[in-house]
Amino acid sequence: MRKQSIAAALGVAAVLLSGCTVGPKYKRPAIDTPTVYRGAETTGNTQTSETPHDLNGAALPGQPNSPASTALSLGDEKWWEIFGDPQLQELIRTALKQNYDVRIAAERVLESQAQLGVTRSQEFPQLSGGGGYTAQRYPSAQFGGLGSFVSHIGQLTTSASWNIDFWGQYRNATKAARAQLLASQWSQREVMDTLILDVAQGYFQLRTLDLELEISQRTLTSRQDSLKLTQTLESGGNTSLLDVRQAEELVSTAAAQIPDLERQIAQEENALQTLLGQNPGPITRGLPIDQQPRMPVVPAGLPSSLIERRPDIRQAEETLIAANAEIGVAKAAYFPAISLTGQVGTGSNALNTLFQDSSFAYTYGASATAPIFTAGRIRNNVRLTEAQKREAVLTYKKTIAQSFQDVSNALVAYQKFREFREQQERLVTASRDAVNLSNMRYEGGYASYLDVLTSQTTLFSGELTLASAREQEMLSLVQLYNALGGGWQQ
């Protein structure tokens, strides 16, 4: 009989411990995932397979799992494998260590870890203890002049309380806190992604400005030489004063570009130093913009794998998981709250008897409280959490849709900027030949200086446009890498 009573007590305790959890179980929302990215079909920038895949990119059960079923993606590459400039790599490493946004994101992760610990502690019994000692002297007159009296009272107490999580209120709260922790970790990785994007873009913009300054200075020197030649010809009566004025115009046009470019270079350097967590100052250069490694074919991979790779999508899903768990927390308020309490202690007016059996006392009990009338507070709180979950679902789907757009836009941009840069290189080559020919014809007296003016203006504009085209090509590669979820892998 005693064994049966013990077994029954253990069974009741097990039921109380496990309880039942109210609230919906999480299920990932269905997503309409395209088979390939738009912009990847005609450029050869993806590898696809006819093998069906789930949202995680894995082959569905019963389907062949061949090497072709896994698509390569630029987003799987390490950032130092994408950006081959050693100086750029060093800038990114410095930024990842010292950037204030990254450090703030790291502190937010620690905050979420601590919050998870606070929330999870509600699932366990709480134990507290205390003690005290009091001495009080009573006057002699109070006892009829028989002498004063001193009372010594000491006590030690230990109390325990446990709000039994029978309906899963605290367990759901822990699930929500754990999901928020994961969301903060993915947010930190998104900050790292964005930082790598910003540093790479800033560096390529800086190297483009350097090239434009070099072009302007080289053009200015060439035009100053041309002006001297024109002045010499004019003094000898071999050309007109109009040609001199046109040559002066070319010199002024090239000279006017230099101060503005120097201003932009200084400001871009300051912006990069801020990203590095440092004070404004110069930036050490590496490879010129026209020598940066380029990728002729960029593998985009399967759109389904993007859901697992992009930090902003993972963050949105963890936020959705937390919102789903909060519904269970809200629904648990409909049911009774069961609490166990107990206290044990000892008290005596003499220290030598403080720990005797006769000095010990204890109390224990259980209580249950249930809501009767809350004026709709519980019902509306449940409605609130359900609406927040629906909002989180829409945010999750919107984030995925935006990510597909980002990748498609970046694929098209990289392809078209590369084509534009190639065409602009041919234009600049032709413009250089035209300048040489027009100079030779002018010096030989077979052409007017207007031909020289036109050809040099076209070349100067073309070289600046080519520098910008190279910049846009590199920036689009950076944006594509970021859109594919690359960057945070260390």
Secondary structure, 3 states (H helix, E strand, C coil): CHHHHHHHHHHHHHHHHHCCCCCCCCCCCCCCCCCCCCCCCCCCCCCCCCCCECCCCCECCCCCCCHHHCCCCHHHCCHHHHCCCHHHHHHHHHHHHHCHHHHHHHHHHHHHHHHHHHHHHHHCCEEEEEEEEEEEEECHHHHCCCCCEEEEEEEEEEEEEEEECCCCHHHHHHHHHHHHHHHHHHHHHHHHHHHHHHHHHHHHHHHHHHHHHHHHHHHHHHHHHHHHHHHHHHHCCCCCHHHHHHHHHHHHHHHHHHHHHHHHHHHHHHHHHHHCCCCCCCCCCCCCHHHCCCCCCCCCCCHHHHHHHCHHHHHHHHHHHHHHHHHHHHHHHHCCEEEEEEEEEEEECCHHHCCCHHHEEEEEEEEEECCCCCCCHHHHHHHHHHHHHHHHHHHHHHHHHHHHHHHHHHHHHHHHHHHHHHHHHHHHHHHHHHHHHHHHHHHCCCCCHHHHHHHHHHHHHHHHHHHHHHHHHHHHHHHHHHHCCCCCCC
